[in-house]
Amino acid sequence: MIVLSAGQTILFVWLIAANAYGLYLMVHDKENAIKREWRVKESRLFLVALLFGAFGIWLGMYGMRHKTKKFFFYAGIPMLVWENILVSAILLIYVL
């Protein structure tokens, strides 16, 4: 049985919540794009990706085929996924 410290538990909960929110934002934005309604700002999408939600944004991009032709998304989001992985690993190994 794996026992997590309080900091590790908080990090895992944050990762799950941030990625779920990122996926939700991408699905919501795609639905609003189809209906030609008010859209989610790209800056908000990148902020969520930067705050450890990049994998959820990436899943939404390719799952919904949304924003896959925009350079900042098809190049930037995968880089942020790797950044999220590296920072999470550093936090787990050296800080928490």
C-alpha positions as CSV (number, residue, x, y, z in Angstrom):
1,M,0.0,0.0,0.0
2,I,1.3,3.4,-1.0
3,V,1.0,6.1,1.7
4,L,1.1,9.7,0.4
5,S,2.1,12.7,2.4
6,A,-0.4,15.6,2.7
7,G,1.6,17.6,0.1
8,Q,1.6,14.8,-2.4
9,T,-2.1,14.3,-1.9
10,I,-2.8,18.0,-2.5
11,L,-0.6,17.9,-5.7
12,F,-2.5,14.8,-7.1
13,V,-5.9,16.3,-6.3
14,W,-4.8,19.6,-8.0
15,L,-3.5,17.8,-11.1
16,I,-6.8,15.9,-11.4
17,A,-8.9,19.0,-10.9
18,A,-6.8,21.2,-13.2
19,N,-6.9,18.7,-16.0
20,A,-10.6,18.1,-15.6
21,Y,-11.2,21.8,-15.8
22,G,-9.0,22.2,-18.8
23,L,-10.9,19.4,-20.6
24,Y,-14.2,21.0,-19.6
25,L,-13.1,24.4,-21.0
26,M,-12.1,22.9,-24.3
27,V,-15.4,21.0,-24.7
28,H,-17.3,24.1,-23.7
29,D,-15.4,26.3,-26.1
30,K,-16.0,23.8,-29.0
31,E,-19.7,23.6,-28.3
32,N,-19.9,27.4,-28.2
33,A,-17.9,27.7,-31.4
34,I,-20.4,25.4,-33.1
35,K,-23.4,27.5,-31.8
36,R,-21.5,30.7,-32.6
37,E,-21.8,31.9,-29.0
38,W,-19.5,33.6,-26.5
39,R,-16.1,31.8,-26.5
40,V,-13.5,31.0,-23.8
41,K,-10.5,33.4,-24.1
42,E,-7.3,31.7,-25.3
43,S,-5.4,33.4,-22.5
44,R,-7.6,31.5,-20.0
45,L,-6.9,28.2,-21.8
46,F,-3.1,28.9,-21.6
47,L,-3.4,29.9,-18.0
48,V,-5.1,26.7,-17.1
49,A,-2.5,24.8,-19.1
50,L,0.3,26.6,-17.3
51,L,-1.2,25.8,-13.9
52,F,-0.9,22.0,-14.5
53,G,-4.0,21.5,-16.7
54,A,-2.1,21.1,-20.0
55,F,-2.9,17.4,-20.4
56,G,-6.7,18.1,-20.1
57,I,-6.4,20.9,-22.7
58,W,-4.4,18.6,-24.9
59,L,-7.1,15.8,-24.6
60,G,-9.7,18.4,-25.4
61,M,-7.8,19.6,-28.5
62,Y,-7.5,16.2,-30.1
63,G,-10.6,14.6,-28.7
64,M,-12.8,17.4,-29.9
65,R,-10.6,18.4,-32.9
66,H,-10.6,21.9,-31.5
67,K,-7.8,24.5,-32.1
68,T,-5.5,21.9,-33.6
69,K,-4.5,24.2,-36.5
70,K,-3.5,27.1,-34.4
71,F,0.3,27.2,-34.0
72,F,0.3,28.3,-30.4
73,F,-1.9,25.4,-29.5
74,Y,-0.4,22.6,-31.5
75,A,3.1,23.6,-30.5
76,G,2.6,25.3,-27.1
77,I,0.3,22.9,-25.4
78,P,2.5,19.8,-25.8
79,M,5.5,21.9,-24.5
80,L,3.3,22.8,-21.5
81,V,2.4,19.1,-20.9
82,W,6.1,18.4,-20.6
83,E,6.6,21.4,-18.4
84,N,3.8,20.2,-16.2
85,I,5.3,16.7,-16.0
86,L,8.8,18.0,-15.1
87,V,7.7,20.5,-12.5
88,S,5.4,17.9,-10.9
89,A,8.3,15.4,-10.8
90,I,10.6,18.0,-9.2
91,L,7.9,18.8,-6.7
92,L,7.4,15.2,-5.8
93,I,11.0,14.3,-5.6
94,Y,12.6,17.3,-4.0
95,V,9.9,19.3,-2.2
96,L,7.1,17.1,-1.1
